[in-house]
Amino acid sequence: MNAQIACPNCRSTNTISFNGNILDTPLTCQICGRTFAPHFYCPDARSSARHIFAASSLRVDNLGAVYAFCPEHTFTTYSLAADSKPRPKQTSLRSLVRFLDSLVYRLTLNIEALRLQAFSRR
């Protein structure tokens, strides 16, 4: 089973192979060679009372998803913190969509400014 976790030092995506259900940390980055422990949100990334902790061991469920236990609250969490999430690969389609989204946003702001300017003169 394989899982992907980003290195917080160089932000490269590391593929981790699991032979069992538990993998001890710290992990070693395949690109920069530094060791790191993945960070998770406890209890959830959307919770207002969340905190970030470094996982002492990683676990894999039957579907291949990586999770950890919070040492303070013993919650099971699947929510990787932003520095440990793998980045999506940059593709030309993703770049085009980002450009068009930005263009539409700027056009909307300009049209709204012109509308406000036209109606404020009355």
N, C-alpha and C positions, 0 to 999 in steps of 0.2 A: 504494500500500500504506500502511496506517495502523498505528501502534503506540501504546500508552498507557504513559506514564511519569509518576510522581507527582513533584511539586515538593517538595524537602526543606524549603523555607521555609514554604509555606502548606498543604502536603499536598493541593493540588488536582490532579486528574488532567488531564494534558496529552495531547492527541492529536497525534501527530507523523506528518506525511505524508512518505513516502519516494518519491523519483523514481528513485533508483538503489539500489545496495546499501549505500552508505556515507553517513553523515551526521556531519559534524564537530560537536564540542561546544565550548564550552558552549551549552546550549539556553536559550531565554528562556521563562519561565513566562507563559502566556496570561492568568493572573489577577492575580498580584502584580507582574509585569514584571521580576523579578530573574532573573539568569542563574544556571545551575547545570549541573553535570556529573553524570549518573547514576552511582550507585555499584553495583558488582558484587562478588560473592564470588568469590574464587579459591582453590582450584580448584572448589569446590562449597559450597553452603550447609550441607551435612551433614558436611563434612570437619572433623576436629578441628584440622587445621593450616591452616585457612582464614584469609584476611585480606581486607580490603575495599580496593578501589582505585577511583579516579575514572576513568571511561572518557574517553579523549581523542577517540575516535570510536566511533560506533555502527554496527553492521552488521545487515542483515536477511537471513535465509535465505529460501529459496523458499517456505516456509510462512507467512512474515510474522512470525516470532519474532525478537526483538531479542537480539543477543549482542555481546560485546566480547572483546578480547584483553588478557590481563594483561600489563602492560609488563615485569614482573620475570621471569615464568616462561613467557611466550608460550602460556599455556593459553587455549583457547576456553571461555568460560563464558556460560551463559544465566541464571545465578542473580542476579537483581536483589537488592540489599540492601533491608532493610525500609523505609528512608526513600525509596526510589525505586519501590517497588511501588505500583500503583494500589489504592486501597481499594475494596472492593465497595460498591456503592450500597446505602444503607439502605432496606429495604422493610419493610412492616408484617409480612409473613410472617417475615422474618429477626428482627425485634424480638420477635415472639411466640415463636419457637423459642428465642431466647436467654433470655427470661423463663422459659419452661417448663424449660429445661435448668438454670437457676439454682435454680428451685423444687425440682426433683427432687434436686439436689445437697444443698440445705439440709435437705430432708426425710430424706434418707439419713443425714446427720450427726446429726440429732435422734433418729432411730430407733436408730442405733448407740449413742448416748449413753444412751438409755433402757435398751437391752439390757444394756450394761455395768453400769449402775446396778442393774438387777434381779438380775443374776447375782453381783454383788459382795456383796450382802447375805447370800447363803447361806453 
